[in-house]
Amino acid sequence: MERIKFEWDDGNKHKSVNKHGVSNAEAESVFYDEELYMKEDKKT
């Protein structure tokens, strides 16, 4: 799998940790999980 490069701008760099307790590395890791099941989000 090709690696995706993430660039966190200064305004968003700490939002995930502060708001959700999720590090940037953890947030990025979902893109490399080959067993992740994705489902279409259908708007009602």
Buried (B, 14 or more C-beta within 10 A) or exposed (E): EEEEEEEEEEEEEEEBEEEEEBEBEEBBEEEEEEEEEEEEEEEE
